[in-house]
């Protein structure tokens, strides 16, 4: 199935956007690279400029967005497995924060998990209202266990000309591992794997 085409069947899509960060070190000795990818889609907001109780036009078909963004993020990681993820978005100034949240509920989240190879932990999220060019820090946490401190991270994402007032930017992020040089303790990935 063409997941991007499925999104475009249900939403008016203006564009798809992405960024990749490959971090070799953060002041210490270079080691294995941490690769983080953020991807997003800008859609027309059918509720811009009006208050509506029923947001199902955004929520109902949002599984397609979860599939498409997850698929795109995995491709950007170049075959490396996903260890952490996050989601979020920005509603343009004629919309509401709740319009973003309507796009990233469980209907969206379960397909995202499927695309990144599973995930037992809830997906960290950030949402807000902003003008075109507003950036968002998409939070990252381990996909199978929220309390693995080494994977608490974020990636900053921005679309310079969006979202426009009547649009929504829906975005996700995925990463291949913990913060570079993480060393503040807490539950480890090895302990998680040993408990399974």
N, C-alpha and C positions, 0 to 999 in steps of 0.2 A: 504494500500500500504506500502511496506517496503521501506522507504525513503533511508536508507543506501544502499540497493541493487540497487536502482535507480541511486545513485551516482556512484557506482562501475560498472554500465552498460556503463556509458558515460566517465568515467575517470579511469586512472590507479591509484588506491589507494594503498599507502603503509601502512597507518595506521590511526587510530582514536585516539584522545588524549583528556584528560579533567582534570580539576582541580576545586575544590570547596573551597571557603573561608567562614567560619562562624565566624563573628566578634561580640563579646559580648560587648566590650567597647574599647575606645581609650583614656583611662586616666580618664574618668568620671565614674559615677555609671553604672554598667551593666544594660542593658534594653533588649528589644526585639532584637533578633539576626538579623543582616543583613547577608543574604546569597547571595554570588556572585558565579556564575559558568561560566567557560570559556571552550569552546570545539572547537576542530579543526580537520581538516583532511589534510593529506599530499597527494598531487596528483603529478603525473608526469607532467612536463611542456612541452607541445608539441612544444613550441617556444623557448626553451632554446638554447642559442648560435646563434640565428639568429634574424634579425629584419624583422617583417612581419606586413603589414598594417592591415590585417583583423584578428581580435582576436576572431572571432565568435565560434571557437572550444572550447574556454573557457567560453564565455558568454552564448551561446545558451542553453546548458543543465544545467546552474548554478542554476535554480529553485530547482533542486533536492538537491543541497548542502544547500540551504536556509532551505528547509524542514527538512533535516536530522539533521543539526546542531541545529536548533531551537527545534526540538523534543528532542534531547539529553540534551540540556540545561534545558528545562522545567523538564525533568525527574530528573535531578540532584538537582533541587530546592525542590524536595520532596512534590509536591502538593501546594506549596506556589505560589501565583500569581506573575507574572512578572510585575515590575513597570518601570524598565529601561533596556536599551539594547545598544549594540554597535557592531561593526564589524571591520574586518581588515585582515591583513595577511602579510606574508613575502615571497618574491620571492628569491629563491636560487641565488647565485652569477652569474650563467650563464643566468639568466633571467632579467626581468625589473620590476620596480614598476608597470608599466601599465598592466603587466600580472596579478598581484593581483587585481588591480582595475577592470579588465575585468571579474573577478570571482564574484564581489560583487556589481554589478549594480542593478537597479530596478528589473531585472529578478530574481535575488537572494533575494532582499530585501522584496518584497511582500510576498513570501512564508515564510520568516522568521517572518514577522508580523503575518501571519496567525497562525503559530505554537505557538507564545507567547501570543495569545489572542488579537490580534489587535495592532494597533499602528498608531497614526496620525502624529507623528513627524518624521522628517527625521532621519536616523540612523547615529549616529556619527561614524566616520571611521578613521582608521590609516593604512597606508601601507608603506612598505619599502623593500629594498633588503638587505639580510644579509646571513651570513654563518650559518652552523648548530650550534644550541644552542643559537642563538641570541634570546633575549626576545623582546616582544612587549607589550606595554601598550595599551590595548583595551579600548577606551574611553566609558564611560557610560553616558547616559542622559535619562530623563523621556521619556517613549515611546509615550506619547500623547501630550506633550508640551515641546518644547526645552528649554523654559525660566524658568523652575522650578529649581532654583539654588541648592536646597537641594540634587538633584540627580546627580549633576556633580561629576563624580567619574571615576575610572579606575580599571582594574585588570591586573596584569602582567601575561603573559602567555609565556611558553617556551616549546619547544620540544628538549630535549638534543641532539638528533642525526638528527635533521632536521631544516629547509629544506636543503637537499643536493643540490649541484649546479644546478641540472636539475629538481628541485621540487618546488612546491608552497605549503606553509602552508596557508590555508584559515581558519579563526577563527571568533567566535562570543562570546559575553558575555551577560549575563542576571543577573539581581539582583532584590531582593525582596523589596527594599525600599531605603530611602535616606542614606547618609553618617551617620555613628554613631555619635551622638552628634552634628549634623548639627545645626547651630544657627547664620547664617549670613544674614538671611532675604531673601527677594525676594518673588515672586509669590509662593503660596503654592498649594499642591495637593487639599486641601479643597476648595480653590478658583477655581481651575480648575473644580472640580466636581460640584460646585454651578453654574458655567457658562453653564453647559451642559443642 
